[in-house]
Amino acid sequence: MRAFAALCLLALGMTGAGPAPAQMLDFEGLSGWDGDNHRAALTAFLSTCDKLTDPDWKPICAFAEDAGASDASAKAFFELFFKPVIIGTPPALFTGYYEPELAGSLTRSPRFAYPIYRKPPDLTDGQAYLDRAAIESGALRGRGLELAWLEDPVEVYFLQIQGSGRIRLPDGRVMRVGYGGKNGHPYRSVGAEMVRLGTHTPDQVSAQEIRSWVKRNGRAGSALLNHNPSYVFFRKLDDLPAEKGPLGAMGRSISAMRSVAIDPYYTPLGAPVWIEKDGADPIRSLMVAQDTGGAIKGPQRADIFFGTGDAAGNAAGTVKDGGRMIVLLPIDRAYAMLPEG
């Protein structure tokens, strides 16, 4: 999945994978650690713990099953089995993403005229397929790949950025859709392009502003979206309960304000991550690395999942804050990351 503010800003952030310095901390050095809801964090951690197959995680997951009787026991669990490690050099870049709720239809109509597509059967993983401009011009039309139809091409674009969503059908049913593949073209930031063109300064770029500008500017707006050749396909999620969040990169539902997307080159999927986000609405909270995103690159890079619906989208779309990100690693793994000597 990946986040709108994140994708707007990445041209200004960290883009390359390479060795990163590591610094071990004590839990006393984590700002706000004692005041968090550690039991809620443990619940999120347990939801993907069985996916952690490395030997250093297995005994930890076994103990985690019995550690959630109280917030005190959950806090003690994390402090007993983990060490906090700063990977890379702060400040971090924090952004936010969410699960959209959109009106749509299973059939095309004057109101619902913009399709989302399932993955074409002739597209193989890693293949460079049709780019966004070609698909938007109708290259897939008539092949029966339409999964649903939406009201607005900008909403189609941002649904692709988020990677999952809920589509409210005219009869009241809700269809859940999730990431089904992509066209193999690299992501290019439309927010960075707005800055390059001189229409906006970096501090003016947000999901809300991109939506507004594209809608106001007709062909120029469409051309801006086509600057990003990457295109996401979807699949229908028939067995995902309404009360559950969208699926993350580990194949499990993610949790609002407890799940983050990270760069798995630096941060293991499934690891607890202590978030110290600064800015207008500071966050000091233990989350779990359960998702990834095309724009989430670098050791101090995280995209916070804010939940479902417009309120979550409004909150997520304005987040572009600094701070620091601390990964909780099994003790042996944490010490192994430190430089020798």
C-alpha positions, 0 to 999 in steps of 0.5 A: 500500500502506499500513502499520498503525502508520502508519495508526494514528498519522496523526491525530497527524502531518502531514496537509496538502499545502503548501509545505515548506522545503528545506535542502541538505546535504553527504554528510558531514552524513549520519549513518552514510553511509559505513557503508551498503551502497550497492550494495544501494541501487543495485540497488533504485534500478535496479529502478524507474529506467526509470519516471523519465521527467523529463529530469533523471533519464534520464542518471542512470539510464543511468550507474547501469547501470554503477555497481554493480560494487562498493560503492565505485563505487555510493557514488561514483555517488550522491555524483556525481549527487545532492545531499542535501536535507531537505524539510520540518522534522524530526523525521520520523515513521517507521513500518513495513509488511510483506507478510502471509502468511495461511491462506485458501481459494478457497471458503467454509467454517466455518474460512474465512468472511471474504472479500476482494473484487475491485473491483466492476465498477460502481465507478469511480475516485474514486467514493464507493461502499459504505462499510466497514460496508455491505460488512461487513454483506453488501452485496456478498454473492452477486455473485461478487466473492469472491477468497478467504476468510480465517479472521479479519475482523481479518486481512482488515482488516490485509491491506487496510491493508498492501495486498498479501499471500500467501494459503496455500491448503489444497492448499499453493499460495500466491496473491499478491494486490495492491491492486485499488482502493478504495471512495472513502471517506477513511481514518480512523485506528482508532488515533486513535479508540482514543485519543479514546475513552480506551481507550489512550494514543498510546504504547500504540497498535500493530498488535498492540494493535489486533488484540488489542483488536478480538478481545477486544471483539466488537461493540465491536471490529467497530465500531472497525474500521468507524470507518474507512469506507475499504475496499480491494479486491484483484486476483490477481497470477499472474505475480509470482515467489515470490522477489519482493516485493509490487508498489509504487506504481511497478508493480514489486516492492519490497525489504525494508529498501530501499523506503519509502512516501512522500508523492509531493507532496513526494518524487518516486517513484523517488528515493533517500531517506536514512533516519535513524530513531531509537528502539530500533532505529536505522536509517541506510540509503539506501532508495528511494521506491517506494510510497505510502500513504493515511496517508503525508502530509507531507514528513518522513513515511516508511513502511519496508517490512520484508519478508514474513511474521510476523517482518517484521510483528512488527518493522514493527508497533512502529515509530513513531520520529522522526529525519530523512528526506533526499531525494537529488535530481539536482543541478539539481533540488536547487538549484532547490528552494532559496529564491532569494538 
